[in-house]
Amino acid sequence: MNDFINGIFTDIPAPILIIGSTVIFAMAGLGAVIMRSRASNRPASAKKIILPPVMMSTGALMFLFEPFRVAWPHVFEALAVGALFSILLIRTSRFEESGGEIYLKPSKAFIFILAGLLILRVAGKLVLSSTIDVGELAGMFFLLAFGMILPWRIAMYLKYRKLQSRIGEAA
């Protein structure tokens, strides 16, 4: 398996890998927008808030393979940048109560934030791919995304629990 992954990074030119990963990220972003718009029609739950970072954490298995390993200073940088980006998502994620249920209030800013992050990601890849190996760059962007999603989901969970307890007190 390690030979296969190493072969990908030696046989396929870096620009093709960068374009391919960008297209995949754009499709994932579109999927996130669609899922988020559908989620606003159904009640939120602690499970729905907590599961995405738990599921995403399985992606850390990529670090078992040499091309994806990231130096410790880059790990901390990527996580810090992700945490900074999470502030936008935290500030635009709101819950509302309707009929005794809690719903995630749709935010028009979410689409623009996601598009902005895609543009920043593409620009970052283009700039950094000349100095950082493509595999390591993929690892860094995974860490950046995880560093963004984890604080955002923790903040969402805290907001959800706060509204849930307020509804429980009012009943």
Backbone as CSV, one residue per row, in Angstrom:
resi,resn,N_x,N_y,N_z,CA_x,CA_y,CA_z,C_x,C_y,C_z
1,MET,0.824,-1.191,0.000,0.000,0.000,0.000,0.868,1.255,0.000
2,ASN,1.930,1.218,0.809,2.833,2.359,0.881,3.485,2.627,-0.477
3,ASP,3.838,1.556,-1.208,4.423,1.715,-2.541,3.426,2.336,-3.506
4,PHE,2.162,1.932,-3.394,1.120,2.484,-4.247,0.980,3.987,-4.026
5,ILE,0.908,4.388,-2.757,0.754,5.805,-2.436,1.996,6.587,-2.853
6,ASN,3.170,6.048,-2.583,4.397,6.719,-3.035,4.427,6.842,-4.547
7,GLY,3.926,5.818,-5.248,3.874,5.849,-6.708,2.992,6.961,-7.227
8,ILE,1.882,7.194,-6.549,0.986,8.275,-6.957,1.729,9.605,-6.933
9,PHE,2.489,9.830,-5.872,3.166,11.111,-5.722,4.431,11.234,-6.568
10,THR,4.924,10.138,-7.108,6.097,10.220,-7.985,5.715,10.123,-9.454
11,ASP,4.626,9.402,-9.768,4.238,9.191,-11.163,3.302,10.268,-11.704
12,ILE,2.487,10.853,-10.844,1.537,11.876,-11.295,2.139,13.250,-11.013
13,PRO,2.168,14.118,-12.028,2.747,15.460,-11.833,1.995,16.256,-10.753
14,ALA,2.730,17.048,-10.004,2.153,17.835,-8.906,0.983,18.713,-9.344
15,PRO,1.068,19.412,-10.502,-0.088,20.249,-10.886,-1.379,19.446,-11.056
16,ILE,-1.269,18.226,-11.557,-2.461,17.380,-11.722,-3.026,17.007,-10.343
17,LEU,-2.154,16.673,-9.400,-2.601,16.350,-8.046,-3.283,17.552,-7.393
18,ILE,-2.734,18.736,-7.613,-3.300,19.953,-7.016,-4.667,20.247,-7.622
19,ILE,-4.773,20.149,-8.950,-6.059,20.398,-9.613,-7.086,19.359,-9.173
20,GLY,-6.681,18.096,-9.150,-7.601,17.023,-8.737,-8.103,17.205,-7.326
21,SER,-7.208,17.526,-6.393,-7.636,17.706,-5.006,-8.517,18.940,-4.850
22,THR,-8.290,19.965,-5.662,-9.120,21.169,-5.614,-10.524,20.869,-6.114
23,VAL,-10.619,20.099,-7.187,-11.936,19.712,-7.711,-12.690,18.880,-6.677
24,ILE,-11.996,17.953,-6.051,-12.635,17.128,-5.020,-13.100,17.991,-3.851
25,PHE,-12.259,18.962,-3.425,-12.647,19.856,-2.331,-13.859,20.692,-2.728
26,ALA,-13.917,21.165,-3.983,-15.058,21.961,-4.446,-16.338,21.123,-4.425
27,MET,-16.238,19.861,-4.838,-17.405,18.974,-4.803,-17.835,18.714,-3.363
28,ALA,-16.871,18.535,-2.470,-17.194,18.334,-1.051,-17.859,19.585,-0.484
29,GLY,-17.383,20.751,-0.883,-17.987,22.011,-0.438,-19.418,22.152,-0.919
30,LEU,-19.658,21.777,-2.172,-21.014,21.813,-2.714,-21.906,20.839,-1.939
31,GLY,-21.360,19.677,-1.640,-22.104,18.705,-0.830,-22.429,19.262,0.540
32,ALA,-21.486,19.990,1.140,-21.715,20.593,2.461,-22.831,21.632,2.406
33,VAL,-22.855,22.432,1.340,-23.909,23.434,1.193,-25.269,22.751,1.059
34,ILE,-25.332,21.694,0.256,-26.591,20.971,0.064,-27.041,20.322,1.371
35,MET,-26.105,19.660,2.058,-26.456,19.012,3.331,-26.891,20.038,4.369
36,ARG,-26.208,21.164,4.403,-26.543,22.201,5.384,-27.927,22.780,5.122
37,SER,-28.277,22.962,3.833,-29.598,23.513,3.527,-30.692,22.505,3.872
38,ARG,-30.425,21.219,3.664,-31.407,20.194,4.038,-31.511,20.059,5.553
39,ALA,-30.387,20.201,6.243,-30.379,20.048,7.705,-31.228,21.112,8.380
40,SER,-31.364,22.269,7.765,-32.147,23.333,8.394,-33.638,23.004,8.393
41,ASN,-34.048,21.994,7.619,-35.459,21.594,7.587,-35.796,20.532,8.628
42,ARG,-34.764,19.966,9.256,-34.965,18.917,10.261,-34.405,19.384,11.599
43,PRO,-34.986,18.890,12.689,-34.468,19.297,14.000,-33.006,18.871,14.187
44,ALA,-32.267,19.706,14.876,-30.868,19.402,15.190,-30.829,18.439,16.370
45,SER,-29.703,17.767,16.498,-29.500,16.894,17.660,-28.016,16.915,18.003
46,ALA,-27.715,16.524,19.221,-26.310,16.478,19.643,-25.524,15.542,18.737
47,LYS,-26.128,14.426,18.370,-25.461,13.449,17.507,-25.105,14.051,16.147
48,LYS,-26.038,14.806,15.566,-25.792,15.421,14.253,-24.696,16.482,14.321
49,ILE,-24.523,17.068,15.470,-23.493,18.094,15.633,-22.128,17.457,15.873
50,ILE,-22.089,16.413,16.666,-20.823,15.798,17.078,-20.237,14.861,16.022
51,LEU,-21.081,14.164,15.267,-20.587,13.142,14.340,-19.629,13.637,13.245
52,PRO,-19.843,14.787,12.605,-18.921,15.174,11.524,-17.438,15.215,11.911
53,PRO,-17.048,15.846,13.019,-15.617,15.794,13.345,-15.135,14.401,13.734
54,VAL,-16.014,13.600,14.330,-15.630,12.230,14.675,-15.364,11.440,13.402
55,MET,-16.253,11.552,12.435,-16.072,10.848,11.160,-14.849,11.377,10.414
56,MET,-14.666,12.675,10.459,-13.521,13.259,9.760,-12.201,12.824,10.378
57,SER,-12.209,12.552,11.661,-10.964,12.182,12.336,-10.363,10.903,11.767
58,THR,-11.173,10.078,11.108,-10.627,8.870,10.490,-9.652,9.212,9.366
59,GLY,-9.769,10.410,8.829,-8.845,10.862,7.786,-7.422,10.991,8.285
60,ALA,-7.245,11.031,9.595,-5.898,11.116,10.165,-5.085,9.863,9.861
61,LEU,-5.762,8.811,9.419,-5.034,7.596,9.024,-4.083,7.867,7.855
62,MET,-4.321,8.951,7.134,-3.427,9.309,6.033,-1.989,9.501,6.522
63,PHE,-1.845,9.881,7.787,-0.512,10.152,8.315,0.298,8.875,8.579
64,LEU,-0.330,7.737,8.387,0.417,6.485,8.461,1.374,6.350,7.277
65,PHE,1.099,7.075,6.211,1.891,6.978,4.996,2.835,8.184,4.878
66,GLU,4.065,7.893,4.557,5.144,8.882,4.532,4.830,10.167,3.746
67,PRO,4.239,10.089,2.544,4.044,11.333,1.789,3.175,12.370,2.486
68,PHE,2.322,11.930,3.410,1.384,12.844,4.056,1.885,13.395,5.388
69,ARG,2.984,12.896,5.867,3.462,13.322,7.186,3.893,14.780,7.168
70,VAL,3.544,15.457,8.249,3.754,16.898,8.362,4.675,17.166,9.550
71,ALA,5.619,18.081,9.373,6.515,18.469,10.466,5.698,19.154,11.566
72,TRP,6.113,18.955,12.816,5.358,19.490,13.951,5.076,20.981,13.869
73,PRO,6.029,21.823,13.454,5.675,23.252,13.355,4.530,23.503,12.369
74,HIS,4.505,22.727,11.270,3.425,22.878,10.285,2.097,22.363,10.832
75,VAL,2.144,21.347,11.689,0.922,20.833,12.328,0.283,21.956,13.134
76,PHE,1.090,22.610,13.967,0.558,23.669,14.825,0.085,24.873,14.008
77,GLU,0.810,25.200,12.929,0.397,26.307,12.064,-0.950,26.010,11.420
78,ALA,-1.094,24.804,10.854,-2.337,24.436,10.168,-3.514,24.431,11.143
79,LEU,-3.321,23.883,12.325,-4.396,23.860,13.322,-4.769,25.274,13.771
80,ALA,-3.776,26.145,13.920,-4.038,27.530,14.333,-4.813,28.288,13.257
81,VAL,-4.421,28.115,12.006,-5.142,28.781,10.908,-6.574,28.246,10.838
82,GLY,-6.734,26.944,11.007,-8.073,26.364,11.029,-8.924,26.939,12.147
83,ALA,-8.334,27.086,13.325,-9.064,27.660,14.456,-9.476,29.106,14.169
84,LEU,-8.604,29.855,13.506,-8.959,31.234,13.124,-10.132,31.250,12.147
85,PHE,-10.090,30.363,11.145,-11.185,30.292,10.176,-12.491,29.854,10.834
86,SER,-12.398,29.054,11.890,-13.612,28.562,12.543,-14.416,29.700,13.163
87,ILE,-13.766,30.791,13.465,-14.459,31.928,14.080,-15.598,32.407,13.183
88,LEU,-15.353,32.446,11.868,-16.403,32.863,10.925,-17.596,31.919,10.996
89,LEU,-17.316,30.633,11.030,-18.394,29.648,11.073,-19.135,29.687,12.410
90,ILE,-18.403,29.878,13.486,-19.019,29.949,14.816,-19.961,31.149,14.896
91,ARG,-19.519,32.279,14.369,-20.330,33.497,14.460,-21.575,33.445,13.591
92,THR,-21.561,32.623,12.535,-22.714,32.582,11.635,-23.624,31.381,11.889
93,SER,-23.275,30.516,12.819,-24.113,29.347,13.128,-25.017,29.668,14.309
94,ARG,-26.308,29.628,14.038,-27.276,29.946,15.076,-28.380,28.887,15.086
95,PHE,-28.930,28.684,16.259,-30.047,27.764,16.421,-31.286,28.566,16.777
96,GLU,-32.431,28.013,16.408,-33.692,28.624,16.805,-34.660,27.519,17.229
97,GLU,-35.570,27.896,18.128,-36.557,26.951,18.638,-37.853,27.151,17.867
98,SER,-38.450,26.028,17.476,-39.734,26.087,16.785,-40.529,24.840,17.155
99,GLY,-41.660,25.035,17.772,-42.521,23.915,18.145,-41.867,22.943,19.108
100,GLY,-41.031,23.453,19.996,-40.369,22.599,20.972,-39.141,21.875,20.430
101,GLU,-38.817,22.087,19.164,-37.636,21.479,18.539,-36.599,22.563,18.251
102,ILE,-35.347,22.143,18.156,-34.254,23.072,17.869,-33.793,22.848,16.432
103,TYR,-33.722,23.952,15.677,-33.297,23.893,14.279,-32.076,24.778,14.078
104,LEU,-31.210,24.354,13.160,-30.088,25.190,12.762,-30.624,26.245,11.807
105,LYS,-30.432,27.492,12.166,-30.939,28.589,11.349,-30.026,28.755,10.133
106,PRO,-30.580,28.701,8.919,-29.737,28.844,7.726,-29.084,30.226,7.671
107,SER,-27.832,30.245,7.289,-27.092,31.496,7.171,-26.682,31.699,5.715
108,LYS,-27.044,32.867,5.181,-26.646,33.177,3.802,-25.131,33.331,3.694
109,ALA,-24.512,33.677,4.796,-23.054,33.877,4.798,-22.302,32.566,4.635
110,PHE,-22.934,31.422,4.995,-22.250,30.133,4.934,-21.715,29.846,3.538
111,ILE,-22.502,30.089,2.507,-22.075,29.829,1.133,-20.882,30.707,0.779
112,PHE,-20.927,31.965,1.180,-19.826,32.883,0.873,-18.565,32.521,1.653
113,ILE,-18.748,32.093,2.883,-17.595,31.662,3.690,-16.955,30.437,3.062
114,LEU,-17.777,29.479,2.654,-17.254,28.270,2.019,-16.543,28.594,0.709
115,ALA,-17.132,29.480,-0.094,-16.501,29.892,-1.355,-15.181,30.613,-1.077
116,GLY,-15.184,31.473,-0.067,-13.951,32.181,0.301,-12.868,31.226,0.759
117,LEU,-13.260,30.218,1.523,-12.282,29.214,1.966,-11.744,28.413,0.789
118,LEU,-12.583,28.123,-0.190,-12.120,27.421,-1.389,-11.092,28.261,-2.140
119,ILE,-11.382,29.533,-2.286,-10.448,30.439,-2.982,-9.128,30.527,-2.211
120,LEU,-9.212,30.679,-0.887,-7.992,30.724,-0.079,-7.208,29.420,-0.169
121,ARG,-7.931,28.306,-0.196,-7.277,27.002,-0.285,-6.539,26.855,-1.617
122,VAL,-7.208,27.231,-2.701,-6.576,27.139,-4.028,-5.355,28.049,-4.085
123,ALA,-5.492,29.280,-3.617,-4.365,30.212,-3.619,-3.226,29.672,-2.756
124,GLY,-3.568,29.163,-1.581,-2.556,28.592,-0.701,-1.845,27.419,-1.334
125,LYS,-2.600,26.557,-2.001,-1.976,25.407,-2.671,-1.038,25.861,-3.779
126,LEU,-1.480,26.838,-4.562,-0.642,27.307,-5.666,0.658,27.927,-5.156
127,VAL,0.566,28.686,-4.090,1.749,29.337,-3.533,2.651,28.325,-2.830
128,LEU,2.048,27.489,-1.983,2.838,26.577,-1.161,3.348,25.347,-1.908
129,SER,2.696,24.975,-3.023,3.106,23.756,-3.727,4.493,23.869,-4.344
130,SER,4.987,25.078,-4.482,6.342,25.231,-5.033,7.417,24.991,-3.968
131,THR,7.035,25.076,-2.682,8.022,24.890,-1.614,7.743,23.690,-0.714
132,ILE,6.496,23.186,-0.722,6.118,22.065,0.129,5.621,20.928,-0.755
133,ASP,6.060,19.720,-0.440,5.647,18.538,-1.188,4.123,18.416,-1.192
134,VAL,3.557,17.938,-2.301,2.105,17.859,-2.460,1.461,16.979,-1.385
135,GLY,2.075,15.870,-1.033,1.524,14.994,0.004,1.495,15.677,1.356
136,GLU,2.588,16.329,1.705,2.646,17.049,2.976,1.628,18.189,2.982
137,LEU,1.470,18.830,1.833,0.491,19.904,1.704,-0.932,19.372,1.922
138,ALA,-1.204,18.171,1.407,-2.513,17.546,1.629,-2.728,17.301,3.124
139,GLY,-1.692,16.832,3.802,-1.780,16.629,5.244,-2.030,17.928,5.986
140,MET,-1.362,18.994,5.553,-1.550,20.297,6.196,-2.976,20.809,6.006
141,PHE,-3.523,20.643,4.785,-4.878,21.119,4.546,-5.915,20.265,5.273
142,PHE,-5.631,18.979,5.467,-6.514,18.150,6.293,-6.512,18.700,7.717
143,LEU,-5.329,18.981,8.253,-5.227,19.507,9.613,-5.908,20.865,9.733
144,LEU,-5.768,21.702,8.709,-6.424,23.004,8.708,-7.938,22.806,8.771
145,ALA,-8.472,21.908,7.938,-9.915,21.666,7.925,-10.384,21.093,9.263
146,PHE,-9.623,20.158,9.812,-9.999,19.568,11.099,-9.911,20.615,12.207
147,GLY,-8.888,21.461,12.142,-8.728,22.532,13.115,-9.824,23.574,13.017
148,MET,-10.505,23.628,11.880,-11.616,24.545,11.702,-12.924,23.890,12.151
149,ILE,-13.129,22.652,11.772,-14.398,21.983,12.055,-14.557,21.644,13.535
150,LEU,-13.487,21.219,14.177,-13.604,20.813,15.579,-14.069,21.954,16.495
151,PRO,-13.415,23.132,16.490,-13.912,24.219,17.363,-15.318,24.691,16.976
152,TRP,-15.601,24.688,15.660,-16.918,25.110,15.195,-17.994,24.188,15.742
153,ARG,-17.778,22.893,15.653,-18.765,21.931,16.129,-18.870,21.935,17.660
154,ILE,-17.766,22.162,18.336,-17.825,22.275,19.803,-18.666,23.489,20.188
155,ALA,-18.437,24.608,19.507,-19.220,25.819,19.779,-20.695,25.591,19.447
156,MET,-20.976,24.897,18.332,-22.361,24.591,17.980,-23.014,23.727,19.060
157,TYR,-22.279,22.741,19.539,-22.810,21.858,20.577,-23.135,22.651,21.848
158,LEU,-22.234,23.556,22.231,-22.474,24.375,23.431,-23.695,25.271,23.248
159,LYS,-23.838,25.871,22.056,-25.015,26.696,21.775,-26.287,25.857,21.802
160,TYR,-26.199,24.671,21.230,-27.342,23.751,21.202,-27.764,23.383,22.624
161,ARG,-26.797,22.981,23.455,-27.099,22.593,24.841,-27.672,23.773,25.628
162,LYS,-27.156,24.967,25.396,-27.648,26.151,26.095,-29.117,26.416,25.729
163,LEU,-29.445,26.351,24.449,-30.818,26.561,24.008,-31.711,25.427,24.504
164,GLN,-31.195,24.210,24.497,-31.947,23.048,24.977,-32.295,23.208,26.465
165,SER,-31.329,23.667,27.251,-31.589,23.838,28.688,-32.562,25.000,28.918
166,ARG,-32.473,26.055,28.107,-33.393,27.183,28.218,-34.828,26.747,27.895
167,ILE,-34.977,25.891,26.878,-36.300,25.371,26.518,-36.827,24.484,27.640
168,GLY,-35.930,23.661,28.229,-36.319,22.773,29.332,-36.772,23.547,30.554
169,GLU,-36.102,24.685,30.824,-36.492,25.514,31.970,-37.834,26.191,31.753
170,ALA,-38.104,26.566,30.495,-39.361,27.269,30.177,-40.553,26.320,30.212
171,ALA,-40.288,25.036,30.026,-41.414,24.067,29.976,-41.943,23.718,31.338
